[in-house]
Structures are given as C-alpha cells and as structure tokens.
Amino acid sequence: MLPLLPLKLKCPHCGALLLDEQHLINNSPSVSLEIKVGSTKSWIRLSSLYGDFDHEIGVDMKPGEVAEFNCPHCHQNLNIDLNCSACSAQMVELLHQQGGSVKFCSRKSCRNHSIEFKDIEQAAKIFYGQYNWAGDKTIKVEHKKRDQPKEVISSGAYLNSYCPWCGVSLIEGENVKLEVKGKGNSQGFLYLDPHLNSFWNKSTIELPEKEEVEELNCPHCKHSLIEGGESCEKCGAKVVKVKVSALTKLIDFKFCARKGCPWHGLSEEDMELIELQDSDEW
C-alpha cells in the first residue's frame, strides 16, 4: 500500500489552520471542526491523512445522518453548494495550506471525497514534497518498485484532471470541461464524468453516437489534447490525453475521441506500476 498523505488544512473563510497538535489520530495532528447534527452542536476530529477515515466525535451520529460542519475559529459554515455524487448530500470543503482544496461528504458512512488543485505544480508540491509535522520526522511519498504488485485504481475513483500543456485543472463544478469541435466546424463544450469507468457525457453541440470528434482542446490555453500518432486500440479513432492525479502519482490518462467508445488507458510506463480496474460495462 502507498503511504497516506498528511494534509495541512485551513478554513476557507478565515484562513485559520485547523490542525490540533494536542489530539493525534494515527500519530498525526487531527483536523478539529465544529459539527451540528440536527439541533445538537458538538465537536469532531478528523484524520489529517488523506484517505484515512478514522475520526473522533462528541455526539452520537447514526449512519446516513447528515451534519453541518463549521470552523472552530470563525464558526462559519463549511458545507458548500455542491451535492455529493454518491449520495446527494452537501459536500464540505477545506483548503490546503499549500493550495488546492479537500472536499468530503457531510453524510456519515459516505466515503466520497476528493483532493483538487488548480494546477499540476500545486499537486506536485503536495504529492512529492516533504511534510514536517514534528522535529526531524519527514514523510515522503515513495514510488513503487517495479517488482512489487501493481496499485489498482478502483472503478469509480475520482480522477482530478489537468491540461498536460498549461497544467490548469479541467474540473468545472462536478465535471471535466473540454472545448470540442465536431463535424462542419461546430464548436462548443464537452462535459465528462471524472469518475473512472463512468461514461456519462454531455455536449453543447450535437455529437451523434459513434461519431469521432474533430478536436478536443483545453478550455484555458486552447491547446489540442489529441495525442498525435496514436489510435484507439478498440476502434482506431484519435486518442485524447490529459493528466490525472491518482494515488500519489500524476499520470497520463488517455481515452477515445469517438462518442460511445469506452476505451481508455495509461501510458506503457505507468501501466508497469498502476492498473485500472475494469467496470462491468466492458
């Protein structure tokens, strides 16, 4: 297993650091928040290790209940106007001290969460940087050796997506947003689900099933995302490449430019270390 990443989280309203050095969870400072379940106000301490769901709470909260989370310093509401893609409850957002944000579901027992960055440089600082919590203790991200079993990215995993050219996030709201050019020079936007093996998509222009798009571009720098010299292994259409952050590594993620073709994959180098879990739709 890859090591869990410690995150230095702060309030998006007042900017106060939310780490509690006095109360550790799994040997790392906890994230201290106020919580309101129904009419009952209390406290909650979350693990600051990304991907670790251990926590302590001062109120009885049953599975399925939804809570309101607040900053313990300015007492502002941390729930945001974004519904969980898994259960439709409100998401909660905290900021990372080095940039980017962490979102998690406000419903107990729902484990939907994500870490997002505005650009790849921010992600690299956190994924590959050093985290000094106490004294000389430094936690580093270790890459897997090639003779070790592959890490599996589970079907349904959230893939933060970035332009491989300008490094800016391609996530807008709950979707990946790309500029698309179809037949007859029709132009618009294509929205994709960022979850692995979810093939939901929506376009502002008409894209008939099985039609190959002419071009897909980054909506920020306008650079083409078509991977030259490479064809879809399933149908022979053009291949699109974006950067995604998965596990603790930024990887090239490729998918077919033909509507309705479910092919997607990784670079040969990344496939030596990482495996994409197939979905039932394949």
C-alpha positions as CSV (number, residue, x, y, z in Angstrom):
1,M,0.0,0.0,0.0
2,L,1.1,3.6,-0.7
3,P,1.6,5.8,2.4
4,L,-1.2,8.1,3.4
5,L,-0.6,11.8,2.6
6,P,-0.7,14.2,5.6
7,L,-2.5,17.4,4.7
8,K,-2.3,20.9,6.3
9,L,-5.9,22.1,6.1
10,K,-7.3,25.5,6.9
11,C,-10.6,27.3,7.0
12,P,-11.7,28.7,3.6
13,H,-13.3,31.7,5.4
14,C,-10.8,33.0,8.0
15,G,-7.7,31.1,6.9
16,A,-7.0,29.6,10.3
17,L,-5.1,26.3,10.4
18,L,-7.4,23.5,11.6
19,L,-4.8,21.1,12.8
20,D,-5.0,20.1,16.5
21,E,-1.5,19.2,17.7
22,Q,-2.8,18.1,21.1
23,H,-5.1,15.4,19.7
24,L,-3.5,12.9,17.3
25,I,-5.2,10.4,15.1
26,N,-2.9,7.7,13.8
27,N,0.2,9.7,15.0
28,S,-0.7,12.8,13.1
29,P,-2.5,16.0,14.2
30,S,-6.2,15.8,13.9
31,V,-8.4,18.2,11.9
32,S,-10.6,19.9,14.5
33,L,-14.1,21.1,13.5
34,E,-17.4,22.0,15.0
35,I,-20.3,19.8,14.0
36,K,-24.1,20.2,14.2
37,V,-26.3,17.1,13.9
38,G,-29.9,18.1,13.9
39,S,-30.1,20.6,16.8
40,T,-27.2,19.2,18.7
41,K,-23.8,21.1,18.4
42,S,-20.6,19.3,19.3
43,W,-17.0,18.7,18.0
44,I,-15.4,16.3,15.6
45,R,-11.8,15.5,14.9
46,L,-10.9,14.0,11.5
47,S,-7.7,12.3,10.5
48,S,-5.4,14.7,8.6
49,L,-4.1,11.8,6.5
50,Y,-5.8,11.8,3.1
51,G,-7.7,8.6,2.6
52,D,-7.9,7.7,6.3
53,F,-11.5,7.8,7.6
54,D,-10.7,7.4,11.3
55,H,-12.2,10.2,13.5
56,E,-13.4,11.1,16.9
57,I,-16.8,12.8,17.6
58,G,-18.5,14.2,20.6
59,V,-22.1,13.4,19.6
60,D,-23.9,10.3,18.6
61,M,-24.3,10.3,14.8
62,K,-26.0,7.4,13.1
63,P,-25.0,6.1,9.6
64,G,-26.9,8.1,7.0
65,E,-27.3,11.2,9.0
66,V,-26.1,14.5,7.5
67,A,-24.2,17.1,9.5
68,E,-23.3,20.7,9.3
69,F,-19.6,21.4,9.7
70,N,-18.2,24.7,11.0
71,C,-14.9,26.3,11.6
72,P,-13.9,26.3,15.3
73,H,-12.3,29.7,14.9
74,C,-14.7,31.9,12.9
75,H,-17.7,29.5,13.2
76,Q,-18.6,29.9,9.5
77,N,-20.4,27.0,7.8
78,L,-18.0,24.8,5.8
79,N,-20.8,23.0,3.9
80,I,-20.9,24.2,0.3
81,D,-23.4,24.3,-2.5
82,L,-22.2,21.1,-4.2
83,N,-24.0,17.8,-3.9
84,C,-22.2,14.5,-3.3
85,S,-22.1,12.5,-6.5
86,A,-22.6,9.3,-4.5
87,C,-25.5,10.2,-2.1
88,S,-26.6,13.8,-3.0
89,A,-25.8,15.2,0.5
90,Q,-23.9,18.5,0.7
91,M,-20.1,18.4,0.4
92,V,-17.8,20.1,2.9
93,E,-14.7,22.0,1.7
94,L,-11.4,22.8,3.4
95,L,-8.4,24.4,1.9
96,H,-4.9,23.1,1.8
97,Q,-2.2,25.4,3.2
98,Q,-0.1,25.0,0.0
99,G,-3.0,25.5,-2.4
100,G,-5.9,23.4,-3.6
101,S,-8.8,22.0,-1.6
102,V,-10.2,18.9,0.0
103,K,-13.9,18.0,-0.3
104,F,-15.8,15.3,1.6
105,C,-19.4,14.3,2.0
106,S,-21.4,15.5,5.0
107,R,-23.3,12.2,5.3
108,K,-22.0,9.7,7.9
109,S,-20.7,6.5,6.3
110,C,-20.5,8.0,2.8
111,R,-16.8,8.0,1.9
112,N,-16.9,10.2,-1.2
113,H,-14.1,12.7,-1.0
114,S,-11.6,14.4,-3.3
115,I,-8.5,16.5,-3.3
116,E,-8.3,19.1,-6.0
117,F,-5.6,21.6,-7.2
118,K,-5.8,24.5,-9.7
119,D,-2.6,23.3,-11.4
120,I,-0.1,20.5,-11.6
121,E,2.6,22.4,-9.8
122,Q,0.5,22.7,-6.6
123,A,-0.3,18.9,-6.8
124,A,3.4,18.1,-7.2
125,K,4.4,20.1,-4.2
126,I,2.0,18.1,-2.0
127,F,2.4,14.7,-3.6
128,Y,6.1,14.8,-3.8
129,G,7.0,17.3,-1.2
130,Q,8.1,16.8,2.4
131,Y,5.8,17.2,5.4
132,N,7.5,18.1,8.7
133,W,4.9,17.6,11.4
134,A,7.3,17.3,14.4
135,G,11.1,17.7,14.8
136,D,13.0,15.8,12.1
137,K,10.1,13.5,11.2
138,T,9.6,13.7,7.5
139,I,7.1,11.8,5.5
140,K,7.9,11.3,1.8
141,V,5.9,9.8,-1.0
142,E,7.6,6.6,-2.1
143,H,7.2,5.3,-5.6
144,K,6.6,1.6,-6.0
145,K,9.4,-0.6,-7.2
146,R,8.8,-2.4,-10.5
147,D,8.9,-5.9,-8.9
148,Q,6.1,-5.0,-6.5
149,P,2.4,-5.8,-7.2
150,K,0.6,-3.0,-9.1
151,E,-1.5,-0.5,-7.4
152,V,-5.1,-0.7,-8.6
153,I,-7.2,2.4,-9.2
154,S,-10.7,1.2,-8.4
155,S,-13.6,1.6,-10.7
156,G,-15.5,4.8,-9.7
157,A,-12.4,6.5,-8.3
158,Y,-12.4,10.3,-8.7
159,L,-9.7,11.5,-11.1
160,N,-8.7,15.1,-10.8
161,S,-7.9,16.1,-14.4
162,Y,-5.4,18.7,-15.7
163,C,-4.3,20.1,-19.0
164,P,-0.9,18.4,-19.9
165,W,0.2,21.7,-21.5
166,C,-0.7,24.6,-19.2
167,G,-1.3,22.5,-16.0
168,V,-4.6,24.1,-15.1
169,S,-7.4,22.0,-13.7
170,L,-10.0,20.8,-16.2
171,I,-12.6,20.3,-13.5
172,E,-15.6,22.7,-13.5
173,G,-18.2,22.0,-10.9
174,E,-18.7,18.3,-10.9
175,N,-17.4,17.5,-14.4
176,V,-14.4,17.7,-16.7
177,K,-14.9,20.5,-19.2
178,L,-13.2,20.5,-22.6
179,E,-13.6,22.5,-25.8
180,V,-14.9,20.3,-28.6
181,K,-15.1,20.7,-32.4
182,G,-17.4,18.5,-34.3
183,K,-18.3,18.0,-37.9
184,G,-18.9,21.0,-40.0
185,N,-16.8,23.3,-37.7
186,S,-19.4,23.2,-35.0
187,Q,-17.8,24.2,-31.7
188,G,-18.9,24.0,-28.1
189,F,-18.0,22.3,-24.8
190,L,-17.9,18.7,-23.8
191,Y,-18.6,17.7,-20.2
192,L,-17.3,14.3,-18.9
193,D,-17.7,12.5,-15.6
194,P,-14.4,12.5,-13.8
195,H,-15.0,9.1,-12.1
196,L,-13.1,6.1,-13.6
197,N,-15.3,3.9,-15.8
198,S,-18.3,6.3,-15.8
199,F,-19.0,7.1,-19.4
200,W,-21.6,9.9,-18.8
201,N,-21.0,12.9,-21.1
202,K,-22.9,16.0,-22.2
203,S,-22.1,18.3,-25.1
204,T,-23.4,21.8,-26.1
205,I,-23.2,20.7,-29.7
206,E,-24.8,17.7,-31.4
207,L,-22.5,14.7,-31.3
208,P,-24.1,11.6,-32.8
209,E,-23.3,8.2,-31.3
210,K,-20.2,6.6,-32.8
211,E,-19.0,10.0,-34.3
212,E,-15.4,10.9,-33.8
213,V,-14.8,14.5,-32.7
214,E,-12.6,16.6,-34.9
215,E,-10.8,18.3,-32.0
216,L,-10.7,18.4,-28.2
217,N,-8.9,21.4,-26.6
218,C,-8.0,22.7,-23.2
219,P,-10.6,25.5,-22.3
220,H,-7.8,27.5,-20.7
221,C,-4.8,27.5,-23.1
222,K,-6.7,26.2,-26.1
223,H,-4.0,23.6,-26.9
224,S,-5.1,20.4,-28.6
225,L,-5.4,17.4,-26.3
226,I,-5.3,14.9,-29.2
227,E,-2.3,12.6,-28.9
228,G,-0.6,12.6,-32.3
229,G,0.4,9.3,-33.8
230,E,-1.7,7.2,-31.5
231,S,-5.0,5.5,-32.2
232,C,-7.7,3.9,-30.1
233,E,-7.0,0.2,-29.5
234,K,-10.7,-0.6,-29.8
235,C,-12.0,1.4,-32.8
236,G,-9.0,3.2,-34.4
237,A,-10.2,6.7,-33.6
238,K,-8.0,9.5,-32.3
239,V,-6.8,9.4,-28.7
240,V,-7.2,12.2,-26.2
241,K,-4.6,12.7,-23.4
242,V,-5.0,14.6,-20.1
243,K,-3.1,14.5,-16.8
244,V,-4.8,13.0,-13.8
245,S,-3.8,12.7,-10.1
246,A,-4.4,9.2,-8.9
247,L,-3.0,7.6,-5.7
248,T,0.2,9.7,-5.2
249,K,1.3,10.0,-8.8
250,L,0.4,12.3,-11.7
251,I,-0.2,10.1,-14.7
252,D,-1.1,10.3,-18.4
253,F,-4.7,9.2,-18.9
254,K,-5.9,8.5,-22.4
255,F,-9.4,8.0,-23.8
256,C,-11.0,7.6,-27.2
257,A,-12.2,10.6,-29.2
258,R,-15.2,8.7,-30.6
259,K,-18.5,9.1,-28.8
260,G,-19.7,5.8,-27.4
261,C,-16.3,4.1,-27.4
262,P,-15.4,3.2,-23.8
263,W,-11.7,2.6,-24.4
264,H,-9.3,4.3,-22.1
265,G,-5.8,3.6,-20.7
266,L,-2.5,4.7,-19.4
267,S,1.0,5.1,-20.8
268,E,3.2,2.0,-21.0
269,E,5.4,3.3,-18.2
270,D,2.5,3.9,-15.9
271,M,1.0,0.5,-16.7
272,E,4.0,-1.1,-15.1
273,L,3.1,0.4,-11.8
274,I,-0.7,1.0,-11.9
275,E,-3.7,-1.0,-13.1
276,L,-7.1,0.4,-13.9
277,Q,-9.9,-1.7,-12.6
278,D,-12.4,-2.7,-15.3
279,S,-16.1,-1.9,-15.0
280,D,-19.0,-4.2,-15.6
281,E,-19.8,-2.2,-18.8
282,W,-16.7,-3.5,-20.6
